[in-house]
Amino acid sequence: MSSGKSGIIQLRRNYFRSVDYWLLIPILLLSLIGVFVLNKVLSEGFEGYPGILYRQAIAASLGMVVALFICLIDTHFLKAIGWGVYGLSVLLLIYVFIDGYSLVDTWGADSWLNLPFIGNFQPSELSKIGMIIVTAYFLEAIKNKEMPMIKGFIYIGLVDGIPLLLIWKQPDFGTMMVIVFSLFCMFFVWGVKYRYLFLGISVVIVGVIPILWNFIFTPIQKSRILSFVFAGSDPSGEYNLVQAKAAIASGGLIGNRTGEIVSVPVKWSDFIYTAISEHMGFIGTTTVIILSFFFLTRCVFVAAKATQKSYTYTVIGLTGAFAFHFIENMGMSVGLLPITGIPLPFISLGGSALLVNFISFGIILNISMERTIERK
């Protein structure tokens, strides 16, 4: 009996010693900042408060438990998990079009499912994880010459093309950009030659963008792009940005103490960064930037030290997705990037998105722990 207890104690010690706290602590702090800021924003008259805040806090707590549970799974099962998540996400993406539930009139896209107990859920968020993991193993097989390059990239095109086409049809261009950027990062680390990368970018600029502009983009999306490129050309289209800048400026050093709250559309999600400045000031926004930067650089370190190429590509893909979210959300709030519906990870309101972020984080943490165990 005593030997059994000592074995459990040793297992617990090894687990807590192997956890990468350089990854864990920034995410914990970002989540706490998110709950704090959302409490301030939602208390300004948001319908459903405080219940919706409690759900967000529960989702964050559950997400952290899920992330730590993922760390207990043997990393060698990652491939099977990736295919499972990929298959499930494709089925859910198809179900989006036949479930009879749509938020097109509200958000301009039919991207959500209304699931029992969970509420609104966006399958495209889940598809990112499956696509990144599955693509990583194809890239590893090509790199190790276990699969011919042409055959491998045909498989990658088919595997990634199916969910991307479904997301295109919703249409959810924000998530599409995140996925494409993540895959771009993976191909870059894999070793695609620079001339092919530049050729791909040129094809997108010359061939794809005109098609998107003339046949796909809505008038609102066009207005946002034109307002970004030609500042002052459309005052009505720049309303969100003007209000966002005003809210950020009102924060000062430690937050707005005048009691006059600036009205910013979707402040609880897409423009949550403005609320951080408004309620925590320059100190708060700087803290979020530092924590985000530290987390991303630590993820790159984990990718560089991973014991298998597939783990490296997986971490780089997930890190690319996180980086796109962080940079785009903060950049659009201050006018450095075009406005898109991209939330701030671990901070913006949204229980299902928060849970998916924690799953991604758990996979990165798992690979980091695997590296630590292998070293020992």
C-alpha positions in Angstrom: 0.0 0.0 0.0 2.8 2.4 0.9 4.6 1.6 -2.3 1.5 2.5 -4.2 1.1 5.8 -2.4 4.8 6.6 -3.0 4.3 5.9 -6.7 1.4 8.3 -6.9 3.4 10.9 -5.0 6.3 10.5 -7.4 4.0 10.7 -10.4 2.5 14.0 -9.1 6.0 15.4 -8.4 7.2 14.5 -11.9 4.0 16.0 -13.4 4.4 19.4 -11.6 8.1 19.5 -12.3 7.5 18.9 -16.0 4.8 21.6 -16.5 6.2 24.6 -18.4 5.3 27.4 -16.0 6.9 29.9 -18.4 3.9 29.0 -20.6 1.3 28.5 -17.9 1.8 31.7 -15.9 1.2 34.2 -18.8 -2.0 32.4 -19.8 -3.3 32.4 -16.2 -2.6 36.2 -15.9 -4.2 37.0 -19.3 -7.3 35.0 -18.3 -7.5 36.9 -15.0 -7.2 40.2 -16.8 -9.9 39.1 -19.2 -12.4 38.3 -16.4 -11.6 41.5 -14.6 -12.1 43.7 -17.7 -15.2 41.8 -18.8 -16.7 42.4 -15.4 -16.2 46.2 -15.9 -17.5 46.1 -19.5 -20.5 43.9 -18.9 -21.6 45.8 -15.8 -22.2 48.9 -18.0 -25.6 47.5 -18.9 -24.9 44.3 -20.9 -28.0 42.1 -21.1 -27.5 38.9 -19.1 -25.0 40.3 -16.6 -23.8 38.9 -14.2 -24.7 35.4 -15.5 -22.8 35.8 -18.7 -19.7 36.7 -16.7 -20.0 33.7 -14.5 -20.2 31.5 -17.6 -17.0 33.1 -18.9 -15.2 32.5 -15.6 -16.4 28.9 -15.6 -15.3 28.4 -19.2 -11.9 29.7 -18.3 -11.6 27.4 -15.3 -12.8 24.4 -17.3 -10.5 25.3 -20.1 -7.5 25.3 -17.8 -8.5 21.9 -16.4 -8.8 20.6 -20.0 -5.4 22.0 -20.9 -3.8 20.3 -17.9 -5.6 17.1 -18.7 -4.3 17.2 -22.2 -0.8 17.3 -20.7 -1.4 13.8 -19.2 -2.0 12.3 -22.7 0.9 10.6 -24.3 2.2 12.8 -27.1 2.3 9.8 -29.5 -1.5 9.9 -29.5 -1.4 13.4 -31.0 -1.8 12.2 -34.5 -4.9 10.3 -33.7 -6.3 13.2 -31.8 -5.6 15.5 -34.7 -7.5 13.3 -37.2 -10.4 13.0 -34.7 -10.6 16.7 -34.2 -10.3 17.3 -38.0 -13.1 14.8 -38.8 -15.4 16.2 -36.2 -14.8 19.8 -37.3 -15.6 18.9 -40.9 -18.9 17.3 -39.9 -19.8 20.3 -37.8 -18.9 22.7 -40.6 -21.3 20.8 -42.9 -23.9 20.8 -40.2 -23.7 24.6 -40.0 -25.5 24.8 -43.3 -28.3 22.5 -42.5 -29.0 23.1 -38.8 -31.5 26.0 -39.5 -29.7 28.3 -37.1 -28.1 31.4 -38.5 -26.6 34.7 -37.3 -26.1 36.2 -40.8 -28.3 39.2 -40.0 -26.3 39.9 -36.8 -22.7 39.1 -37.8 -22.8 38.7 -41.6 -21.9 35.0 -41.6 -23.5 31.7 -40.9 -20.6 30.3 -38.8 -22.3 29.2 -35.5 -24.1 26.2 -34.1 -26.5 26.5 -31.2 -25.6 23.4 -29.1 -27.4 22.3 -25.9 -25.6 23.3 -22.7 -22.8 25.0 -24.7 -24.8 27.7 -26.6 -23.3 29.3 -29.7 -20.2 27.4 -31.0 -18.1 28.1 -34.0 -16.8 24.9 -35.6 -14.2 26.8 -37.7 -12.3 27.5 -34.5 -12.0 23.8 -33.8 -11.0 23.1 -37.4 -7.8 25.1 -36.9 -6.5 22.6 -34.5 -7.3 19.6 -36.6 -5.9 21.1 -39.8 -2.7 22.2 -38.1 -2.0 18.8 -36.5 -2.8 16.7 -39.6 -0.8 19.0 -41.8 2.2 18.8 -39.4 2.3 15.0 -39.8 2.2 15.2 -43.6 5.0 17.8 -43.6 7.1 15.5 -41.3 6.5 12.5 -43.7 7.6 14.6 -46.6 10.6 16.0 -44.7 11.7 12.5 -43.7 11.2 11.3 -47.3 8.6 8.8 -46.1 6.2 10.3 -48.7 7.0 11.8 -52.2 6.8 15.6 -52.1 4.2 16.0 -54.8 2.0 13.3 -53.3 2.3 14.8 -49.9 1.4 18.3 -50.9 -1.6 17.0 -52.9 -2.8 15.3 -49.7 -2.2 18.6 -47.8 -4.2 20.5 -50.4 -7.1 18.1 -50.1 -7.1 17.9 -46.3 -6.9 21.7 -45.9 -9.0 22.6 -48.9 -12.2 20.9 -47.7 -12.6 22.8 -44.4 -11.3 26.0 -46.0 -13.9 25.8 -48.7 -16.7 25.2 -46.1 -15.4 28.2 -44.1 -15.3 30.3 -47.3 -19.0 29.5 -47.9 -20.1 30.8 -44.5 -18.3 33.3 -45.2 -15.8 33.7 -42.3 -12.8 35.4 -43.8 -11.3 36.3 -40.4 -10.9 32.6 -39.5 -9.7 31.8 -43.0 -6.9 34.4 -42.7 -5.9 32.9 -39.3 -5.7 29.4 -40.8 -3.9 30.5 -43.9 -1.3 32.4 -41.8 -0.8 29.4 -39.6 -0.2 27.1 -42.6 2.1 29.7 -44.1 4.2 29.7 -40.8 4.4 25.9 -40.9 5.5 25.8 -44.5 8.1 28.5 -43.8 9.6 26.5 -40.9 9.3 23.3 -43.0 11.6 24.8 -45.5 9.6 26.0 -48.5 12.0 28.1 -50.7 11.6 31.9 -50.5 10.8 32.2 -54.2 7.8 29.9 -53.8 6.5 31.8 -50.9 6.8 35.1 -52.7 5.2 33.5 -55.8 2.3 32.4 -53.6 1.9 35.8 -52.1 2.0 37.4 -55.6 -0.7 35.0 -56.9 -2.9 35.9 -53.9 -2.4 39.7 -54.5 -2.8 39.6 -58.3 -5.4 36.8 -58.6 -7.3 36.2 -55.4 -7.8 39.7 -54.0 -9.6 41.1 -57.1 -12.0 38.2 -57.0 -12.7 38.7 -53.3 -13.2 42.4 -53.8 -15.6 42.1 -56.8 -17.6 39.0 -55.9 -17.1 38.1 -52.2 -16.6 41.1 -49.9 -19.7 42.8 -48.5 -20.1 46.6 -48.7 -19.2 46.8 -44.9 -16.0 44.9 -45.5 -15.1 47.1 -48.4 -15.8 50.2 -46.4 -13.5 49.0 -43.6 -10.6 48.3 -46.1 -11.0 51.7 -47.8 -11.2 53.5 -44.5 -7.9 51.8 -43.5 -6.1 52.6 -46.7 -7.6 56.1 -47.2 -8.1 57.5 -43.7 -10.9 60.1 -43.5 -12.6 58.9 -46.8 -15.6 57.5 -45.0 -16.4 58.9 -41.6 -19.3 56.5 -41.0 -17.1 53.5 -41.8 -14.4 54.8 -39.4 -16.8 55.2 -36.5 -15.6 52.0 -34.7 -12.0 53.1 -35.1 -12.6 56.6 -33.9 -14.4 55.4 -30.8 -11.7 52.8 -30.1 -9.0 55.4 -30.2 -11.0 57.6 -27.9 -11.5 54.8 -25.4 -7.8 54.0 -25.5 -6.8 57.6 -25.0 -9.2 58.0 -22.1 -7.4 55.3 -20.1 -4.3 57.4 -19.3 -1.7 55.7 -17.1 -3.8 53.6 -14.8 -7.3 53.8 -16.3 -10.2 56.2 -16.8 -11.2 57.7 -13.4 -13.6 60.3 -14.8 -16.6 58.0 -14.9 -17.3 58.9 -18.5 -17.3 55.7 -20.5 -16.6 55.8 -24.2 -19.1 53.8 -26.3 -17.2 51.3 -28.5 -19.1 48.7 -30.6 -18.4 45.1 -29.6 -16.2 46.3 -26.7 -16.6 42.9 -25.0 -15.1 40.9 -27.9 -13.4 42.4 -31.0 -12.5 45.7 -29.3 -11.8 44.3 -25.8 -8.3 45.9 -26.1 -9.9 49.3 -25.8 -11.6 48.3 -22.6 -8.3 47.1 -21.2 -6.9 50.6 -21.7 -10.1 52.3 -20.5 -10.1 50.4 -17.2 -6.4 49.6 -16.6 -4.7 52.3 -18.6 -1.3 52.2 -20.2 0.0 49.9 -17.5 -2.7 47.4 -18.4 -2.3 47.4 -22.1 1.5 47.2 -21.8 1.1 44.2 -19.4 -1.1 42.4 -22.0 1.5 43.1 -24.7 4.4 41.8 -22.6 2.5 38.7 -21.5 1.4 38.0 -25.1 4.9 38.5 -26.5 6.5 36.4 -23.7 4.0 33.6 -24.4 4.6 33.6 -28.1 8.4 33.6 -27.8 8.2 30.8 -25.3 6.1 28.8 -27.8 8.7 29.3 -30.5 11.3 28.1 -28.0 9.3 25.0 -27.4 8.9 24.4 -31.1 12.7 24.7 -31.6 13.4 22.2 -28.8 10.7 19.6 -29.8 11.9 16.0 -30.2 10.0 15.4 -33.4 9.5 17.5 -36.5 5.7 17.0 -36.4 5.7 18.5 -32.9 7.7 21.5 -34.1 5.3 22.1 -37.0 2.3 21.7 -34.7 3.5 24.2 -32.2 4.5 26.7 -34.9 1.0 26.4 -36.5 -0.8 26.9 -33.2 1.6 29.7 -32.3 0.9 31.4 -35.7 -2.8 31.3 -35.0 -2.3 32.9 -31.5 0.1 35.5 -32.9 -2.4 36.5 -35.7 -5.1 37.0 -33.1 -3.0 39.0 -30.7 -1.4 41.2 -33.4 -4.6 41.8 -35.4 -6.8 42.5 -32.4 -4.4 45.0 -30.9 -3.4 46.5 -34.3 -7.0 47.1 -35.5 -7.9 48.8 -32.2 -5.2 51.5 -32.7 -5.6 51.8 -36.5 -2.5 50.0 -37.5 -4.4 47.1 -39.2 -7.8 46.8 -40.9 -10.8 46.0 -38.7 -11.8 42.4 -38.7 -13.8 40.2 -36.3 -10.8 38.7 -34.5 -11.1 38.3 -30.7 -8.2 38.7 -28.2 -7.3 35.2 -27.0 -8.1 34.3 -23.3 -9.6 37.8 -22.8 -12.5 38.4 -25.2 -16.0 37.2 -24.3 -16.9 33.8 -25.8 -16.9 30.5 -23.9 -16.5 28.2 -26.8 -13.7 30.2 -28.4 -12.0 30.4 -25.0 -12.3 26.6 -24.6 -10.7 26.0 -28.0 -7.9 28.4 -27.1 -7.2 26.3 -24.0 -7.2 23.1 -26.1 -4.5 24.7 -28.4 -2.6 25.8 -25.3 -2.9 22.3 -23.8 -1.4 20.8 -26.9 1.6 23.2 -26.8 2.0 22.6 -23.1 1.9 18.8 -23.7 4.7 19.0 -26.3 6.7 21.2 -24.0 6.4 18.7 -21.2 7.3 15.8 -23.5 10.5 17.7 -24.3 11.3 18.1 -20.6 10.6 14.4 -19.8 12.8 13.3 -22.8 15.6 15.5 -21.5 15.4 13.9 -18.0 
